[in-house]
Amino acid sequence: MRSTLAVACVAATAIAVAAFAGPAAAAPAKLTATVGPGFTITLSKKTVKAGTYVVILRERSNIHNFHLIGLGVNKKTSVAAVKSYTWTVKLKRGTYRFICDPHASIMKGTLKVT
């Protein structure tokens, strides 16, 4: 009798914990950004929905940087670095710009967030 009661209590506790824990949070969506080699700058998507994103950035030239600007976001890499970065950004509805600061007139793009 006691073991049946103990099993019932453990089961009831597990159900209660699961009910209050709620669903697991989804992992943020990913965007891939690349600057260089040569005079290229890209972002893997042109339009995304508002939300939190992980930006995986590959900087492949020591004469460029990657600068993301818009609605509460102002993140950039250094010019001399040739490495990879991982940023987490919260994107709000609107238009964001990405540029290479030293070559902003020719190395630029936009990201629309809906």
Secondary structure, 3 states (H helix, E strand, C coil): CHHHHHHHHHHHHHHHHHHHHCCCCCCCEEEEEEECCCCCEEECCCEECCEEEEEEEEECCCCCCCEEEECCEEEECCCCCCCEEEEEEEECCEEEEEECHHHCCCCEEEEEEC
